[in-house]
Amino acid sequence: MASLTLVPTPIGNLEDMTLRALRVLREADVIACEDTRTSGILLRHYEIAKPLVSLHLHNEKERSERLLTALAEGKNVAVISDAGTPGISDPGYLLFRGALDAGYDVDVLPGPSALLPAVVLSGFPPHPFLFYGFPPEKPGQRKKLFASLERQIYTMVFYVSPHKASRQIAEMIELWGDRRAALVREISKIYQEAVRGKLSEIAARLEQGLKGEMALVVEGDAARTDSDAWKTRAEELLDEGHSVKTITREIVELYDAPKNAVKEFLLNSHTKTCRKSLEGTDT
């Protein structure tokens, strides 16, 4: 039976291509790609020669119908984007939904994505986090979105472009205050960098001319105001055997919690743990 497979492609380093992804592309009857020129470079590098069909933002509906016809003819279709996983912030979802509804075999391969590296490289608590993708283009819609996220307690992740990021960050500061954030750019490329600091500091760096593919990770509201958040993390680190000094430094850095309050909490927690251990020991 014909199948549709979304295939992640490298977001920087060509070595990030998986063996399984290469096999699927070689076995496909047709490959749908965001830009045939960009994808052609990747496919030539791995000596893959298949018919290509463009599938991008402006023709996704029409081309999805054409590719569904190819599936009806028994052809295996693979979908790739310029970089990363199709269907997230790149074309592919409409086709995938259509193939799923029509009863075809569908699959999505694991592979390169800017999202998870950006979350981890930010240094903010990753559990849980909210991924939005690119903020709306229209100022009114964007401001409405940011206003709705003002009290969001999760770490938030946005994809941003260099020439729009400064304006969007200024809007965030206006609505959320000058929160801590990390701008992670050029993931998996030679000039990969994580710019960490306050939103205003990141905006200042952007004014110096930062370029490339970017993900902006912003701390949630609870990271500043909810003591339970840092206490939970502190206890986890204590259970893992880290020293009070090491835990205090990490909690103060990540949650902006008062240093003395963190130390007092840790010492009390450590004392309680020792007491429970002694109470459970046979004499």
N, C-alpha and C positions, 0 to 999 in steps of 0.2 A: 504493500500500500504506500502511496506517496506520502512524503513527510515534509514538514516545515521545521527548520532549526534556526534559532537565533544564535549567532556565533560571535562572542566577544573578540575584539582585536586589540593589539597593543596600543596603549595610550602614550607611549614614548619609545621604549626599548623594544625592538623587534624580537628579542629573545623571550619576551613575555607570551608569545604565541604558544599554545599548548599543542601537544601531539594529537590529541583528540580533535581539536578544532581544525587542524590541518587535514586530518583524515576526512572529516565531514565535508570540508570544502572540496576536496578532491573527488568525493563521491557524489557531489551535487550535480544536478543537470543544469541548473541555472543559479546564479548568485545575484541577489539584490543588494545594492550598495548605495550609500548616501551620495558619494561622488566617485564616478568610475575612474577618474584620473588618480585620485588619492588611493583608492583601493587597488588600482592597477599596479602601483609601486609595491605594495605588500604582496600581492599575488605573484608578480614576476620574481620577487625575491625568493619565494618558496616554489617557483616553477609550477604554478597552478594556472592552467588555461581553461577557462569556462566562459560560457556566454554571460554577459553582465547586463543587468537591468537597473537603471537608476531608481532609487526610492528615497525621496527627500521630503522635506516639510511641505513643499508647494505642490507635489504631485502624488502624495501618499495615498489618497483615496482612489484615484484613477489607477495607479500602478498596483495597488492591492488587489483590485478586481482582476487585473491582467494576470497577476501571480496566482490568484485563486483558480483561474482558468488553467494555468500550468499544472497546478496540483490535481485538478479534475482530469487532466490528460495523463496522470500517472507519473509526473516528474517530481523529483526531489528538489526542494528549494531551500537554499541557505541564505540567511540575511546577515549582513555585516554593516557597521557604520564606519565613519572615518576613524573613530577610535572609541574603545570602550564597549559597553554592552548595549545592543540595540533594544529599543523599547522603553528605556528609562527616560533620558532626556534627548534621545535620538529617535528617528523614525523606526517603526517596526511594530508598535502596539496594535494599530488598526488591522494590519495583516494578520498578526498573531491571533487577535480576537476573532477575526473572520474565519480563519482556518479552524480554530477551536470550535466555533459555533457550527461549522460545516461538518465536523466529525473527523477531520484529518488528524494523523499523528503529529503532535507538536512537541518540541523540546527546546530547552534553553541551556546552553553549556555554561559552566562556571568559567570565570576568567577575569581579565583586566577590567578594572573600574576605578575611577578616581575617588569614589565615595568613601570606602572603608579605609584606604591609606590616609585620607585627609582627616577622618575622625580620630584615628589613632595618633597621627603625627601632631594633632592639635594639643594633646595633653589633657583635654577635658574629659570628664566622666563619659564613657561610651554607652553606658546602660542606664536609661534608654536614650536614644537620640532621635531627632525629627529631621528627615530629609525632605526638602522642598523642591530642589532643582533650581532652575533659573527664575528669579523674581519676575512678575509681570512687566511688560514693556510700558504700559500706560501708567502714568504717575498716580492717577486716582486709584486704580486697582492695586498698585503696589503699596501705597500708603494704607489702604484698607487692610491688606494682608499683614503688613508690619504691625498695625494697631491691634490686630487680632492675636498677635503673638507676644504682645507686651508682657503678659504674665505667664508665658509658657515656661514650664519648669525643666523641659528637656534641653540638652545640647542641640543646637540647630545648625543645619548644614545647607548652604546655598552654593550653586554654581554661579560664578560672576565673570564678566568680561572686563578686561583692563580699562576700556574707555567708558564704562558705565559704573564701575565699582565705587569710585569716589562719591558720586552722587547718591548711590544707594546706601552707602555707609553713613553719609551725613543724615539721611532720613532715619536710619536706625538709631543713631545717637539722639536725634530729636525726640523720638518716641520711647526709646528704651534707656537712655542714659549712656554714658561712656563705658560700656561693658568690656570685659576681656574677650579677646577673640584670637583667631589664628588664620592667616591667609596662606594656604598651601598651594604652591604653584609648580607647574612643570613636573608633575609626578612621573617618576620612572624615566625622566630625561636627564641630560647632563647637568642642567642648571636647576635641578630640584631644590626647593627652598621652602621652609616654614617660617613665616614672619609672625611672631607672637607678640602680644601686647594689648593695650587698650585699642578700641576701635579708632580713636583719633590718631593714635600712633601708626596704625596700619594705613590710614588715609594719608598721613604724611609721607610714608614710604611710597605709596602709589603715585603721589605727586612727583616723585623723583624718577618716575618712568618705568615702573615694573611692567613686564610683559608676560605673555604666555597664557596657557590654560590655568584657571584658578578655581579653587574651592574655598569658600569663607565659612569658618566654623565659629559659632558664637555661643558663649555660655548661656545657659538657661537662667531664669530668674531665681530659681531655688538655689542655684550654686552660690548666690550672694546672701540670701536672706534666710534660708531654711537650715537651722542648725542640725536637724536630723540627718540631712544629706551628708555633712562632713563627719558626723558621729558614726554613721553606719560604715562609711569608708574607713575611718580610723580603727574601728573594731575589727574590720576585715584584715587590715594590715597588721594589727596586733596579734590576731590569731595566726597569721602567716609567720610570725616570729621576728618581725622587724623591731628595731629599737625605738624607744620613745622619741629620741632625738631625730631619727630618720623620718618617723611618721609625722612628727610635728612640722618638720620642714616641708614635707609634701602637702599636708593638709592646708597649711598657711598659704602655700603657693597656689594650690588648685582652687581653694574655696574662699580665700581672703578672710579666713576666720581669725579671731584674736589669738595670738600665740599663747598667752598665759591660760586662756580658757581651754585650749587644746591640750596643753601639758597637764593641767589639772584633771581633765576628763580621762586622759590616758593613764595617769597614775592611779586614779580611783578605779578604773576598769582593770588595770593590771593587779591591783590589790585584791579586788573581788575575785579575779580568776585564780590567784594563788590561794585565797582562802577556801574557795570551792574545791580546789585540788587537794588541799590538806584535809578537808572534811571527809573527802572520799577515800582517804588512805587508811588502811588497817593499821592498828597500833597493837 
